[in-house]
Amino acid sequence: MLPSMASIMLSVSCMALMINRAMQETESMIVAIDGNIAAFKQEGVDTERMEKELFAVRNSFHSLFHTVDVEKVRKDTTRIQGGLKKLDAKLQGLNEARSKRKQAGAAAVAAALLAALLFHLLKKTYD
């Protein structure tokens, strides 16, 4: 028994929807990571290696959709998202390090101001 045209169209529509959903999710991850890399680059962080990794992942992702094999798309999208998560983890590590440096800098400035105040009070005491 041959499948009806309606069931074939429904099957094709479901596959297209799955591929589209995978594309949108991964593309949003790529755009977010690209924005984070650009922000770090603007602050003077060396991001060349991460930019190259993202470029390779983006090319791999975009070439993936030249096929209509849903299983291949799912498997490769999962692999690509894993690579994107590794890049995002690196960016989070940079962000945490930057946050710790800011806190250490604020503590150093506070300590210097406190020392200056104590020296001023000490000088005022002996004058």
Secondary structure as UniProt FT lines:
FT   HELIX           5..42
FT   TURN            43..44
FT   HELIX           48..64
FT   TURN            65..66
FT   HELIX           70..126
//
